[in-house]
Amino acid sequence: MKRDLITQTIEKIVLKEGKELLEAQSYLTMRFRISVDLTCLSKRLKKLMQDEQAVA
């Protein structure tokens, strides 16, 4: 998966810091003024998790 701002934010906040997707969504809105739906974030998180499992 490409390492765009949304993917980097999900990796940083959700996977590394252990916070929820809602916090990642608010971070994207406040920092970059990017409005992303929670379902879109959850799909990207699932895809990231699948990619990590495929690599391992």
C-alpha positions as a Python dict, from the first residue, in 0.01 Angstrom:
ca = {
    (1, 'M'): (0, 0, 0),
    (2, 'K'): (123, 351, -80),
    (3, 'R'): (259, 555, 207),
    (4, 'D'): (32, 858, 174),
    (5, 'L'): (-69, 1088, 460),
    (6, 'I'): (-371, 880, 558),
    (7, 'T'): (-175, 555, 566),
    (8, 'Q'): (108, 714, 763),
    (9, 'T'): (-141, 855, 1013),
    (10, 'I'): (-309, 516, 1060),
    (11, 'E'): (30, 350, 1115),
    (12, 'K'): (144, 615, 1361),
    (13, 'I'): (-169, 669, 1569),
    (14, 'V'): (-358, 341, 1551),
    (15, 'L'): (-88, 76, 1514),
    (16, 'K'): (205, 228, 1702),
    (17, 'E'): (30, 437, 1969),
    (18, 'G'): (-268, 202, 2010),
    (19, 'K'): (-533, 471, 1978),
    (20, 'E'): (-867, 444, 1800),
    (21, 'L'): (-960, 537, 1445),
    (22, 'L'): (-1167, 829, 1571),
    (23, 'E'): (-850, 995, 1701),
    (24, 'A'): (-678, 936, 1368),
    (25, 'Q'): (-974, 1094, 1193),
    (26, 'S'): (-965, 1403, 1416),
    (27, 'Y'): (-586, 1429, 1371),
    (28, 'L'): (-624, 1428, 991),
    (29, 'T'): (-898, 1690, 1011),
    (30, 'M'): (-710, 1925, 1244),
    (31, 'R'): (-358, 1886, 1105),
    (32, 'F'): (-414, 1848, 730),
    (33, 'R'): (-779, 1952, 690),
    (34, 'I'): (-854, 1616, 532),
    (35, 'S'): (-1205, 1486, 587),
    (36, 'V'): (-1212, 1106, 585),
    (37, 'D'): (-1500, 877, 672),
    (38, 'L'): (-1448, 621, 949),
    (39, 'T'): (-1544, 336, 717),
    (40, 'C'): (-1269, 441, 476),
    (41, 'L'): (-1017, 447, 760),
    (42, 'S'): (-1126, 105, 883),
    (43, 'K'): (-1090, -41, 532),
    (44, 'R'): (-740, 102, 504),
    (45, 'L'): (-652, -38, 846),
    (46, 'K'): (-774, -384, 743),
    (47, 'K'): (-569, -363, 424),
    (48, 'L'): (-260, -258, 621),
    (49, 'M'): (-308, -549, 859),
    (50, 'Q'): (-342, -791, 566),
    (51, 'D'): (-29, -652, 403),
    (52, 'E'): (166, -694, 727),
    (53, 'Q'): (48, -1053, 762),
    (54, 'A'): (144, -1126, 402),
    (55, 'V'): (494, -992, 458),
    (56, 'A'): (545, -1182, 785),
}
